[in-house]
Protein backbone atom coordinates (compact mmCIF):
# COMPACT_ATOMS: atom_id res chain seq x y z
CA UNK A 1 0.00 0.00 0.00
CA UNK A 2 1.42 3.37 -1.05
CA UNK A 3 1.10 6.23 1.40
CA UNK A 4 0.79 9.79 0.10
CA UNK A 5 2.93 12.46 1.68
CA UNK A 6 0.97 14.67 4.06
CA UNK A 7 1.45 18.46 4.11
CA UNK A 8 0.87 21.19 6.66
CA UNK A 9 -1.12 23.83 4.76
CA UNK A 10 -1.51 27.39 6.03
CA UNK A 11 -4.31 29.36 4.33
CA UNK A 12 -4.61 33.10 4.99
CA UNK A 13 -7.60 35.15 3.84
CA UNK A 14 -6.44 38.35 2.12
CA UNK A 15 -9.79 40.07 2.90
CA UNK A 16 -10.04 39.70 6.67
CA UNK A 17 -6.66 38.23 7.67
CA UNK A 18 -8.08 35.01 9.17
CA UNK A 19 -5.55 32.16 9.26
CA UNK A 20 -6.28 28.43 8.94
CA UNK A 21 -3.78 25.65 9.61
CA UNK A 22 -4.81 22.36 8.00
CA UNK A 23 -3.35 19.05 6.91
CA UNK A 24 -3.73 17.89 3.35
CA UNK A 25 -2.42 15.93 0.42
CA UNK A 26 -1.15 16.91 -3.02
CA UNK A 27 -3.55 15.77 -5.77
CA UNK A 28 -2.79 14.82 -9.38
CA UNK A 29 -3.30 18.42 -10.59
CA UNK A 30 -0.66 19.74 -8.16
CA UNK A 31 -3.21 21.34 -5.80
CA UNK A 32 -3.54 20.73 -2.07
CA UNK A 33 -6.64 18.89 -0.89
CA UNK A 34 -7.60 19.93 2.63
CA UNK A 35 -11.38 20.14 2.50
CA UNK A 36 -11.21 23.95 2.88
CA UNK A 37 -14.02 25.71 0.97
CA UNK A 38 -14.15 29.38 2.09
CA UNK A 39 -13.27 31.77 4.89
CA UNK A 40 -15.78 32.76 7.58
CA UNK A 41 -16.06 36.19 5.88
CA UNK A 42 -17.35 34.46 2.72
CA UNK A 43 -14.16 34.89 0.67
CA UNK A 44 -13.30 31.91 -1.53
CA UNK A 45 -11.08 33.59 -4.15
CA UNK A 46 -8.42 35.81 -2.53
CA UNK A 47 -6.50 33.30 -0.41
CA UNK A 48 -2.77 32.89 0.18
CA UNK A 49 -1.61 29.29 0.62
CA UNK A 50 1.70 28.01 2.02
CA UNK A 51 2.52 24.33 2.41
CA UNK A 52 5.35 22.30 3.89
CA UNK A 53 5.79 18.53 4.24
CA UNK A 54 5.14 17.07 7.67
N, CA, C and O atoms as a Tripos MOL2 file, in Angstrom:
@<TRIPOS>MOLECULE
protein
  216   215    54     0     0
PROTEIN
NO_CHARGES

@<TRIPOS>ATOM
      1 N           0.8390   -1.1780    0.0000 N.3       1 UNK1
      2 CA          0.0000    0.0000    0.0000 C.3       1 UNK1
      3 C           0.8890    1.2470    0.0000 C.2       1 UNK1
      4 O           1.7820    1.3870    0.8360 O.2       1 UNK1
      5 N           0.6300    2.1470   -0.9480 N.am      2 UNK2
      6 CA          1.4180    3.3710   -1.0520 C.3       2 UNK2
      7 C           0.7740    4.4820   -0.2380 C.2       2 UNK2
      8 O          -0.4260    4.7340   -0.3410 O.2       2 UNK2
      9 N           1.5950    5.1430    0.5750 N.am      3 UNK3
     10 CA          1.1010    6.2320    1.3960 C.3       3 UNK3
     11 C           1.4760    7.5510    0.7550 C.2       3 UNK3
     12 O           2.6240    7.7470    0.3570 O.2       3 UNK3
     13 N           0.5090    8.4680    0.6520 N.am      4 UNK4
     14 CA          0.7920    9.7890    0.0970 C.3       4 UNK4
     15 C           1.4200   10.6550    1.1690 C.2       4 UNK4
     16 O           1.1290   10.5130    2.3570 O.2       4 UNK4
     17 N           2.2870   11.5560    0.7290 N.am      5 UNK5
     18 CA          2.9330   12.4640    1.6770 C.3       5 UNK5
     19 C           1.9250   13.5020    2.1590 C.2       5 UNK5
     20 O           1.1900   14.0830    1.3610 O.2       5 UNK5
     21 N           1.8980   13.7260    3.4580 N.am      6 UNK6
     22 CA          0.9750   14.6750    4.0580 C.3       6 UNK6
     23 C           1.6720   16.0150    4.2150 C.2       6 UNK6
     24 O           2.8680   16.0730    4.4990 O.2       6 UNK6
     25 N           0.9130   17.1030    4.0260 N.am      7 UNK7
     26 CA          1.4480   18.4570    4.1070 C.3       7 UNK7
     27 C           0.7250   19.2610    5.1710 C.2       7 UNK7
     28 O          -0.4550   19.0440    5.4500 O.2       7 UNK7
     29 N           1.4630   20.1960    5.7600 N.am      8 UNK8
     30 CA          0.8680   21.1900    6.6580 C.3       8 UNK8
     31 C           0.5790   22.4010    5.7890 C.2       8 UNK8
     32 O           1.5010   23.0050    5.2400 O.2       8 UNK8
     33 N          -0.6970   22.7640    5.6580 N.am      9 UNK9
     34 CA         -1.1170   23.8270    4.7580 C.3       9 UNK9
     35 C          -1.6350   24.9980    5.5910 C.2       9 UNK9
     36 O          -2.5250   24.8330    6.4250 O.2       9 UNK9
     37 N          -1.0730   26.1720    5.3560 N.am     10 UNK10
     38 CA         -1.5140   27.3880    6.0290 C.3      10 UNK10
     39 C          -2.2280   28.2440    4.9870 C.2      10 UNK10
     40 O          -1.6360   28.6230    3.9770 O.2      10 UNK10
     41 N          -3.4990   28.5480    5.2370 N.am     11 UNK11
     42 CA         -4.3080   29.3610    4.3340 C.3      11 UNK11
     43 C          -4.6300   30.6620    5.0550 C.2      11 UNK11
     44 O          -5.1570   30.6470    6.1680 O.2      11 UNK11
     45 N          -4.3120   31.7850    4.4210 N.am     12 UNK12
     46 CA         -4.6100   33.0990    4.9910 C.3      12 UNK12
     47 C          -5.5410   33.8460    4.0430 C.2      12 UNK12
     48 O          -5.2810   33.9460    2.8440 O.2      12 UNK12
     49 N          -6.6320   34.3680    4.6040 N.am     13 UNK13
     50 CA         -7.5970   35.1550    3.8400 C.3      13 UNK13
     51 C          -7.0220   36.5560    3.6520 C.2      13 UNK13
     52 O          -6.6220   37.2020    4.6210 O.2      13 UNK13
     53 N          -6.9800   37.0260    2.4060 N.am     14 UNK14
     54 CA         -6.4450   38.3510    2.1200 C.3      14 UNK14
     55 C          -7.4750   39.4470    2.3750 C.2      14 UNK14
     56 O          -7.1230   40.6270    2.3840 O.2      14 UNK14
     57 N          -8.7520   39.0780    2.5840 N.am     15 UNK15
     58 CA         -9.7890   40.0740    2.8970 C.3      15 UNK15
     59 C          -9.7950   40.4400    4.3790 C.2      15 UNK15
     60 O          -9.7190   41.6170    4.7310 O.2      15 UNK15
     61 N          -9.8850   39.4310    5.2430 N.am     16 UNK16
     62 CA        -10.0440   39.7050    6.6700 C.3      16 UNK16
     63 C          -8.8230   39.3280    7.5070 C.2      16 UNK16
     64 O          -8.7470   39.7090    8.6750 O.2      16 UNK16
     65 N          -7.8680   38.5930    6.9430 N.am     17 UNK17
     66 CA         -6.6580   38.2290    7.6710 C.3      17 UNK17
     67 C          -6.7610   36.9570    8.4880 C.2      17 UNK17
     68 O          -5.8040   36.5870    9.1680 O.2      17 UNK17
     69 N          -7.9040   36.2760    8.4390 N.am     18 UNK18
     70 CA         -8.0800   35.0130    9.1720 C.3      18 UNK18
     71 C          -7.0680   33.9850    8.6770 C.2      18 UNK18
     72 O          -6.7510   33.9430    7.4880 O.2      18 UNK18
     73 N          -6.5600   33.1560    9.5920 N.am     19 UNK19
     74 CA         -5.5490   32.1560    9.2560 C.3      19 UNK19
     75 C          -6.0520   30.7720    9.6360 C.2      19 UNK19
     76 O          -6.5870   30.5730   10.7270 O.2      19 UNK19
     77 N          -5.8770   29.8120    8.7240 N.am     20 UNK20
     78 CA         -6.2840   28.4310    8.9380 C.3      20 UNK20
     79 C          -5.0610   27.5380    8.7730 C.2      20 UNK20
     80 O          -4.3050   27.6880    7.8140 O.2      20 UNK20
     81 N          -4.8690   26.6190    9.6980 N.am     21 UNK21
     82 CA         -3.7780   25.6540    9.6100 C.3      21 UNK21
     83 C          -4.4210   24.2770    9.4760 C.2      21 UNK21
     84 O          -5.1270   23.8140   10.3720 O.2      21 UNK21
     85 N          -4.1610   23.6290    8.3320 N.am     22 UNK22
     86 CA         -4.8110   22.3650    8.0020 C.3      22 UNK22
     87 C          -3.7700   21.3470    7.5670 C.2      22 UNK22
     88 O          -2.6140   21.6900    7.3220 O.2      22 UNK22
     89 N          -4.1900   20.0990    7.4750 N.am     23 UNK23
     90 CA         -3.3530   19.0490    6.9120 C.3      23 UNK23
     91 C          -4.0070   18.5950    5.6220 C.2      23 UNK23
     92 O          -5.2310   18.5120    5.5230 O.2      23 UNK23
     93 N          -3.1690   18.3030    4.6300 N.am     24 UNK24
     94 CA         -3.7310   17.8950    3.3540 C.3      24 UNK24
     95 C          -2.7450   17.0990    2.5330 C.2      24 UNK24
     96 O          -1.6190   16.8320    2.9530 O.2      24 UNK24
     97 N          -3.1990   16.7290    1.3520 N.am     25 UNK25
     98 CA         -2.4170   15.9260    0.4190 C.3      25 UNK25
     99 C          -2.3560   16.6400   -0.9180 C.2      25 UNK25
    100 O          -3.2470   17.4210   -1.2520 O.2      25 UNK25
    101 N          -1.3160   16.3770   -1.6770 N.am     26 UNK26
    102 CA         -1.1510   16.9140   -3.0160 C.3      26 UNK26
    103 C          -1.9150   16.0030   -3.9820 C.2      26 UNK26
    104 O          -1.7150   14.7880   -3.9780 O.2      26 UNK26
    105 N          -2.8030   16.5970   -4.8210 N.am     27 UNK27
    106 CA         -3.5540   15.7750   -5.7700 C.3      27 UNK27
    107 C          -2.8320   15.7030   -7.1090 C.2      27 UNK27
    108 O          -1.7410   16.2560   -7.2530 O.2      27 UNK27
    109 N          -3.4190   15.0350   -8.0800 N.am     28 UNK28
    110 CA         -2.7910   14.8190   -9.3830 C.3      28 UNK28
    111 C          -2.6080   16.1100  -10.1770 C.2      28 UNK28
    112 O          -1.7400   16.1760  -11.0460 O.2      28 UNK28
    113 N          -3.4110   17.1360   -9.8950 N.am     29 UNK29
    114 CA         -3.3040   18.4210  -10.5880 C.3      29 UNK29
    115 C          -2.2980   19.3570   -9.9260 C.2      29 UNK29
    116 O          -2.1110   20.4810  -10.3920 O.2      29 UNK29
    117 N          -1.6450   18.9170   -8.8460 N.am     30 UNK30
    118 CA         -0.6590   19.7390   -8.1570 C.3      30 UNK30
    119 C          -1.2580   20.7040   -7.1540 C.2      30 UNK30
    120 O          -0.5830   21.6340   -6.7120 O.2      30 UNK30
    121 N          -2.5230   20.5000   -6.7850 N.am     31 UNK31
    122 CA         -3.2060   21.3410   -5.8020 C.3      31 UNK31
    123 C          -3.3000   20.5900   -4.4850 C.2      31 UNK31
    124 O          -3.2500   19.3600   -4.4550 O.2      31 UNK31
    125 N          -3.4360   21.3420   -3.3890 N.am     32 UNK32
    126 CA         -3.5430   20.7300   -2.0700 C.3      32 UNK32
    127 C          -5.0000   20.4800   -1.7330 C.2      32 UNK32
    128 O          -5.8410   21.3720   -1.8480 O.2      32 UNK32
    129 N          -5.2890   19.2570   -1.3160 N.am     33 UNK33
    130 CA         -6.6360   18.8860   -0.8870 C.3      33 UNK33
    131 C          -6.6830   18.9000    0.6340 C.2      33 UNK33
    132 O          -6.0290   18.0930    1.2940 O.2      33 UNK33
    133 N          -7.4610   19.8220    1.1800 N.am     34 UNK34
    134 CA         -7.5960   19.9330    2.6300 C.3      34 UNK34
    135 C          -9.0550   19.8780    3.0780 C.2      34 UNK34
    136 O          -9.3370   19.6760    4.2590 O.2      34 UNK34
    137 N          -9.9740   20.0560    2.1400 N.am     35 UNK35
    138 CA        -11.3820   20.1390    2.4990 C.3      35 UNK35
    139 C         -11.8240   21.5710    2.7490 C.2      35 UNK35
    140 O         -13.0000   21.8100    3.0240 O.2      35 UNK35
    141 N         -10.8980   22.5410    2.6590 N.am     36 UNK36
    142 CA        -11.2130   23.9490    2.8780 C.3      36 UNK36
    143 C         -12.0440   24.4700    1.7170 C.2      36 UNK36
    144 O         -11.6940   24.2530    0.5570 O.2      36 UNK36
    145 N         -13.1510   25.1620    2.0200 N.am     37 UNK37
    146 CA        -14.0170   25.7110    0.9700 C.3      37 UNK37
    147 C         -13.9600   27.2330    0.9170 C.2      37 UNK37
    148 O         -13.7250   27.8010   -0.1500 O.2      37 UNK37
    149 N         -14.1740   27.9130    2.0640 N.am     38 UNK38
    150 CA        -14.1510   29.3780    2.0930 C.3      38 UNK38
    151 C         -13.9560   29.8800    3.5130 C.2      38 UNK38
    152 O         -14.2040   29.1690    4.4860 O.2      38 UNK38
    153 N         -13.5060   31.1160    3.6030 N.am     39 UNK39
    154 CA        -13.2710   31.7750    4.8900 C.3      39 UNK39
    155 C         -14.6030   32.1020    5.5630 C.2      39 UNK39
    156 O         -15.6480   32.0850    4.9140 O.2      39 UNK39
    157 N         -14.5670   32.3940    6.8420 N.am     40 UNK40
    158 CA        -15.7780   32.7580    7.5760 C.3      40 UNK40
    159 C         -16.3690   34.0760    7.0740 C.2      40 UNK40
    160 O         -17.5580   34.3280    7.2730 O.2      40 UNK40
    161 N         -15.5560   34.9260    6.4230 N.am     41 UNK41
    162 CA        -16.0620   36.1880    5.8790 C.3      41 UNK41
    163 C         -16.7280   35.9830    4.5240 C.2      41 UNK41
    164 O         -17.2710   36.9320    3.9600 O.2      41 UNK41
    165 N         -16.6990   34.7630    3.9900 N.am     42 UNK42
    166 CA        -17.3480   34.4590    2.7170 C.3      42 UNK42
    167 C         -16.3900   34.4560    1.5330 C.2      42 UNK42
    168 O         -16.7880   34.0960    0.4260 O.2      42 UNK42
    169 N         -15.1530   34.8450    1.7400 N.am     43 UNK43
    170 CA        -14.1630   34.8920    0.6650 C.3      43 UNK43
    171 C         -13.7470   33.4840    0.2650 C.2      43 UNK43
    172 O         -13.3930   32.6650    1.1130 O.2      43 UNK43
    173 N         -13.7940   33.2080   -1.0470 N.am     44 UNK44
    174 CA        -13.2980   31.9140   -1.5310 C.3      44 UNK44
    175 C         -12.3490   32.0870   -2.7140 C.2      44 UNK44
    176 O         -11.9800   31.1020   -3.3530 O.2      44 UNK44
    177 N         -11.9500   33.3180   -3.0160 N.am     45 UNK45
    178 CA        -11.0780   33.5920   -4.1520 C.3      45 UNK45
    179 C          -9.7140   34.1360   -3.7440 C.2      45 UNK45
    180 O          -8.6930   33.6360   -4.2160 O.2      45 UNK45
    181 N          -9.6710   35.1390   -2.8860 N.am     46 UNK46
    182 CA         -8.4210   35.8080   -2.5260 C.3      46 UNK46
    183 C          -7.8220   35.1590   -1.2780 C.2      46 UNK46
    184 O          -8.0020   35.6350   -0.1570 O.2      46 UNK46
    185 N          -7.1030   34.0530   -1.5100 N.am     47 UNK47
    186 CA         -6.5010   33.2980   -0.4080 C.3      47 UNK47
    187 C          -5.0230   33.0920   -0.7130 C.2      47 UNK47
    188 O          -4.6400   32.8670   -1.8610 O.2      47 UNK47
    189 N          -4.2000   33.1710    0.3290 N.am     48 UNK48
    190 CA         -2.7700   32.8930    0.1780 C.3      48 UNK48
    191 C          -2.5090   31.5500    0.8600 C.2      48 UNK48
    192 O          -2.8970   31.3380    2.0090 O.2      48 UNK48
    193 N          -1.8420   30.6430    0.1320 N.am     49 UNK49
    194 CA         -1.6070   29.2910    0.6240 C.3      49 UNK49
    195 C          -0.1250   28.9940    0.6870 C.2      49 UNK49
    196 O           0.5980   29.2050   -0.2870 O.2      49 UNK49
    197 N           0.3400   28.4990    1.8470 N.am     50 UNK50
    198 CA          1.6980   28.0080    2.0250 C.3      50 UNK50
    199 C           1.6160   26.5660    2.4870 C.2      50 UNK50
    200 O           0.7350   26.2080    3.2680 O.2      50 UNK50
    201 N           2.5320   25.7370    2.0050 N.am     51 UNK51
    202 CA          2.5190   24.3300    2.4050 C.3      51 UNK51
    203 C           3.9290   23.8400    2.6470 C.2      51 UNK51
    204 O           4.8740   24.2680    1.9850 O.2      51 UNK51
    205 N           4.0600   22.9330    3.6090 N.am     52 UNK52
    206 CA          5.3460   22.3030    3.8870 C.3      52 UNK52
    207 C           5.0840   20.8530    4.2830 C.2      52 UNK52
    208 O           4.0870   20.5600    4.9430 O.2      52 UNK52
    209 N           5.9730   19.9480    3.8830 N.am     53 UNK53
    210 CA          5.7850   18.5350    4.2390 C.3      53 UNK53
    211 C           5.8630   18.3370    5.7500 C.2      53 UNK53
    212 O           6.5900   19.0450    6.4470 O.2      53 UNK53
    213 N           5.1040   17.3650    6.2380 N.am     54 UNK54
    214 CA          5.1410   17.0650    7.6700 C.3      54 UNK54
    215 C           6.2650   16.1230    7.9700 C.2      54 UNK54
    216 O           6.4650   15.7480    9.1250 O.2      54 UNK54
@<TRIPOS>BOND
     1     1     2 1
     2     2     3 1
     3     3     4 2
     4     3     5 am
     5     5     6 1
     6     6     7 1
     7     7     8 2
     8     7     9 am
     9     9    10 1
    10    10    11 1
    11    11    12 2
    12    11    13 am
    13    13    14 1
    14    14    15 1
    15    15    16 2
    16    15    17 am
    17    17    18 1
    18    18    19 1
    19    19    20 2
    20    19    21 am
    21    21    22 1
    22    22    23 1
    23    23    24 2
    24    23    25 am
    25    25    26 1
    26    26    27 1
    27    27    28 2
    28    27    29 am
    29    29    30 1
    30    30    31 1
    31    31    32 2
    32    31    33 am
    33    33    34 1
    34    34    35 1
    35    35    36 2
    36    35    37 am
    37    37    38 1
    38    38    39 1
    39    39    40 2
    40    39    41 am
    41    41    42 1
    42    42    43 1
    43    43    44 2
    44    43    45 am
    45    45    46 1
    46    46    47 1
    47    47    48 2
    48    47    49 am
    49    49    50 1
    50    50    51 1
    51    51    52 2
    52    51    53 am
    53    53    54 1
    54    54    55 1
    55    55    56 2
    56    55    57 am
    57    57    58 1
    58    58    59 1
    59    59    60 2
    60    59    61 am
    61    61    62 1
    62    62    63 1
    63    63    64 2
    64    63    65 am
    65    65    66 1
    66    66    67 1
    67    67    68 2
    68    67    69 am
    69    69    70 1
    70    70    71 1
    71    71    72 2
    72    71    73 am
    73    73    74 1
    74    74    75 1
    75    75    76 2
    76    75    77 am
    77    77    78 1
    78    78    79 1
    79    79    80 2
    80    79    81 am
    81    81    82 1
    82    82    83 1
    83    83    84 2
    84    83    85 am
    85    85    86 1
    86    86    87 1
    87    87    88 2
    88    87    89 am
    89    89    90 1
    90    90    91 1
    91    91    92 2
    92    91    93 am
    93    93    94 1
    94    94    95 1
    95    95    96 2
    96    95    97 am
    97    97    98 1
    98    98    99 1
    99    99   100 2
   100    99   101 am
   101   101   102 1
   102   102   103 1
   103   103   104 2
   104   103   105 am
   105   105   106 1
   106   106   107 1
   107   107   108 2
   108   107   109 am
   109   109   110 1
   110   110   111 1
   111   111   112 2
   112   111   113 am
   113   113   114 1
   114   114   115 1
   115   115   116 2
   116   115   117 am
   117   117   118 1
   118   118   119 1
   119   119   120 2
   120   119   121 am
   121   121   122 1
   122   122   123 1
   123   123   124 2
   124   123   125 am
   125   125   126 1
   126   126   127 1
   127   127   128 2
   128   127   129 am
   129   129   130 1
   130   130   131 1
   131   131   132 2
   132   131   133 am
   133   133   134 1
   134   134   135 1
   135   135   136 2
   136   135   137 am
   137   137   138 1
   138   138   139 1
   139   139   140 2
   140   139   141 am
   141   141   142 1
   142   142   143 1
   143   143   144 2
   144   143   145 am
   145   145   146 1
   146   146   147 1
   147   147   148 2
   148   147   149 am
   149   149   150 1
   150   150   151 1
   151   151   152 2
   152   151   153 am
   153   153   154 1
   154   154   155 1
   155   155   156 2
   156   155   157 am
   157   157   158 1
   158   158   159 1
   159   159   160 2
   160   159   161 am
   161   161   162 1
   162   162   163 1
   163   163   164 2
   164   163   165 am
   165   165   166 1
   166   166   167 1
   167   167   168 2
   168   167   169 am
   169   169   170 1
   170   170   171 1
   171   171   172 2
   172   171   173 am
   173   173   174 1
   174   174   175 1
   175   175   176 2
   176   175   177 am
   177   177   178 1
   178   178   179 1
   179   179   180 2
   180   179   181 am
   181   181   182 1
   182   182   183 1
   183   183   184 2
   184   183   185 am
   185   185   186 1
   186   186   187 1
   187   187   188 2
   188   187   189 am
   189   189   190 1
   190   190   191 1
   191   191   192 2
   192   191   193 am
   193   193   194 1
   194   194   195 1
   195   195   196 2
   196   195   197 am
   197   197   198 1
   198   198   199 1
   199   199   200 2
   200   199   201 am
   201   201   202 1
   202   202   203 1
   203   203   204 2
   204   203   205 am
   205   205   206 1
   206   206   207 1
   207   207   208 2
   208   207   209 am
   209   209   210 1
   210   210   211 1
   211   211   212 2
   212   211   213 am
   213   213   214 1
   214   214   215 1
   215   215   216 2
@<TRIPOS>SUBSTRUCTURE
     1 UNK1         2 RESIDUE 1 A UNK
     2 UNK2         6 RESIDUE 1 A UNK
     3 UNK3        10 RESIDUE 1 A UNK
     4 UNK4        14 RESIDUE 1 A UNK
     5 UNK5        18 RESIDUE 1 A UNK
     6 UNK6        22 RESIDUE 1 A UNK
     7 UNK7        26 RESIDUE 1 A UNK
     8 UNK8        30 RESIDUE 1 A UNK
     9 UNK9        34 RESIDUE 1 A UNK
    10 UNK10       38 RESIDUE 1 A UNK
    11 UNK11       42 RESIDUE 1 A UNK
    12 UNK12       46 RESIDUE 1 A UNK
    13 UNK13       50 RESIDUE 1 A UNK
    14 UNK14       54 RESIDUE 1 A UNK
    15 UNK15       58 RESIDUE 1 A UNK
    16 UNK16       62 RESIDUE 1 A UNK
    17 UNK17       66 RESIDUE 1 A UNK
    18 UNK18       70 RESIDUE 1 A UNK
    19 UNK19       74 RESIDUE 1 A UNK
    20 UNK20       78 RESIDUE 1 A UNK
    21 UNK21       82 RESIDUE 1 A UNK
    22 UNK22       86 RESIDUE 1 A UNK
    23 UNK23       90 RESIDUE 1 A UNK
    24 UNK24       94 RESIDUE 1 A UNK
    25 UNK25       98 RESIDUE 1 A UNK
    26 UNK26      102 RESIDUE 1 A UNK
    27 UNK27      106 RESIDUE 1 A UNK
    28 UNK28      110 RESIDUE 1 A UNK
    29 UNK29      114 RESIDUE 1 A UNK
    30 UNK30      118 RESIDUE 1 A UNK
    31 UNK31      122 RESIDUE 1 A UNK
    32 UNK32      126 RESIDUE 1 A UNK
    33 UNK33      130 RESIDUE 1 A UNK
    34 UNK34      134 RESIDUE 1 A UNK
    35 UNK35      138 RESIDUE 1 A UNK
    36 UNK36      142 RESIDUE 1 A UNK
    37 UNK37      146 RESIDUE 1 A UNK
    38 UNK38      150 RESIDUE 1 A UNK
    39 UNK39      154 RESIDUE 1 A UNK
    40 UNK40      158 RESIDUE 1 A UNK
    41 UNK41      162 RESIDUE 1 A UNK
    42 UNK42      166 RESIDUE 1 A UNK
    43 UNK43      170 RESIDUE 1 A UNK
    44 UNK44      174 RESIDUE 1 A UNK
    45 UNK45      178 RESIDUE 1 A UNK
    46 UNK46      182 RESIDUE 1 A UNK
    47 UNK47      186 RESIDUE 1 A UNK
    48 UNK48      190 RESIDUE 1 A UNK
    49 UNK49      194 RESIDUE 1 A UNK
    50 UNK50      198 RESIDUE 1 A UNK
    51 UNK51      202 RESIDUE 1 A UNK
    52 UNK52      206 RESIDUE 1 A UNK
    53 UNK53      210 RESIDUE 1 A UNK
    54 UNK54      214 RESIDUE 1 A UNK
